[in-house]
């Protein structure tokens, strides 16, 4: 009986840590307007509209392999301008929103 309980507890701990790892790698998408950028520190703040109609600023961090596309061309984080509309695909890692890619809406 004790052995069964120990095996069951071990299985539950393993399953919960596996689920937490899978959740950390899940991709999410956000759309909003660039509020501020720090190209040297590799982060940007995007103002997004909440479901209630309020606005919320969210910080995103660029990784070495983050991709940013504007008008079909790859650009750098420092090339973004405040006010541009962006769609960001990101993942949560160690409490940060890490950018996978950014699409910048074309004005044409």
Secondary structure, DSSP 4 states (H G I P E B T S, - for coil): -HHHHHHHHHHHHHHHHHHHHHHHT-EEEEEEEEEEEETTTTEEEEEEE-TTS-EEEEEEEEEEEEEEEETTEE--GGG--TT-EEEEEEEEETTEEEEEEEEEPP--
